[in-house]
Amino acid sequence: MIIIKILIITITFFFMEFVAWFTHKYIMHGFLWSLHKDHHQVDKDKIFQKNDYFFLIFAIPSIIFFVTGSKDFNYLFFIGVGIALYGLAYFIIHEIIIHRRLPAPEKTKNRYIIAIRKAHKIHHKNRNKEHGINFGMLIVSRKYFKRTYNL
């Protein structure tokens, strides 16, 4: 039974990458651009951005699954765990490693971290709603692994 719970958490975690990609491309760069815009046109002196509301928006399904599944710890609870773990990974990678909103090591030789930072940097070159690329967070194109960059 523990294997099934771990499998549900793992599948949910990886499914959330697709959800994040879809949401980023079609909602954040779509009808909710008004909340995401300041993330692309960031004022370095601001501690919080309107874009930070998306953390709350993404937390709501996790909370709902936790609450509805906690009575008997059914599969809904473990879907909530998978969503929450993805949210934690997203926070660490996006806010700390990529944007350094909290202290993070300056240099790394880790090829994966270098690749996700490069892909995200290219995503942010476009400061507008349209014509964006690289909407995912944890999965990036192989081309970003080809050259090493110390970002």
Buried (B, 14 or more C-beta within 10 A) or exposed (E): EEEEBEEBBEEBBEBBBEBBBEBBBEBBBEEBBEBBBBBBEBEEEEEEBBBBEBEEEBEEBBEBBBEEBEEEEBEBBBBBBBBBBBBEBBBEBBBBBBBEBEEBEEEBEEEEBBBBBBBBBBBBEBEEBEEBEBBBBBEBBEEBBEEEEEB
